[in-house]
Amino acid sequence: MPIFIMYGKYGRDSLKEASERRTKKAVKIIEKNGGKIISMYAVMGEHDLVFTLDFPDAEKAMSASLALKMLTGISFSTSPVVDVEKFDQLVSKIEKI
């Protein structure tokens, strides 16, 4: 299944509602969309949250991202990723111009 990184940014109101209970609801949304959690971190800097998730496809990832926004008020940016070995294979297949 494709892996996606979700970057989350708290707003003032979304941070007020942070709780273990809301996190459990968020996990259920991810799972309901066929997702599996690889990692979930709170971080400092440009983003407040970074999730690594395995979804069946981009549509399920987008659905989860939108549902999480509706539940939490957190703005999420979702990106597909490939591991470095796969990236190296892709680069090696590019024709030289």
N, C-alpha and C positions, 0 to 999 in steps of 0.2 A: 504494500500500500504506500502511496506517496506520503512523504513527511512534509509538514508545514511548521513554520515558526510564526507564532502570534506575538506581536509586541503590543502591550497595553499601556495606556496613559490615563492615569486618574484625573478626574476633574474634582473640584471641591466637594460636590454632592456625592459623587461615587465613592470617595474615600470615607465619608461619614458612615456609609452603610457597610463597610468592610467587616466581615465576620466569618467565622468558621462555617456557620449555617449557609451563608451565601456562596462560599467556596464549594460546599457540597452540592448545591444546586447547579453551579457552573460545571462541575464534573459530570453531573447527570446529563446536562445539555450536550456536552462533548460526546458522551457515550451514546446518547439517543441518536446522534448523527453518525454513528458508526466509528467514532474516534477512539483512539487509545492514547493515553497520556504517557509520554516518554519522560518529560520533566516539566516542572512548573516552578518558576523562581520569581521572587520579588527582588528588584535590582535598583541601584542608584544610577542617576544620569539621565540621558535622553528619554529612556523608557522606565516605567515603574514595574512592569511585569514582562516576563519572557516565558512563553510556553513552547515546548516542542511536542508536536502531536502527530499521530499517524491517522490519516483519514482515507476512506476508500477512493475519494476523488475530490476535485476542486469544488464541486457543487456542495458537497457535504461540509467541507471546510468553511465555505462562505456562509452556509446556513447556520453553522455553529457560531461563527463570528458575529453574525447579525443577532442571533438569539442571546449571545452573551452581552452584547451592547444593550439590548432591550432589558435584560435582567439587571445589569450592574450599572449602566451608564458609563462604563469604561470604553474609551475609544480604542479599538483594536485595528492593527494593520497586520494582514496575513500574507505570508509569502511561501511559495513552494521552495523546497531546497533539495539538493542532491549531495551525497557525500563526496569527499575530495577525490577518491578513486574514480568514481563515475565522471566527475568533472574533468579529470585528467584524460579519460577515454574520449570524452566529447571534444576536448581541445585537440587531441591527436588526430581526429578525423576531419578537422577543418582544413580545407584546401588552402594552400599558400597562394596569395594573390600576386 
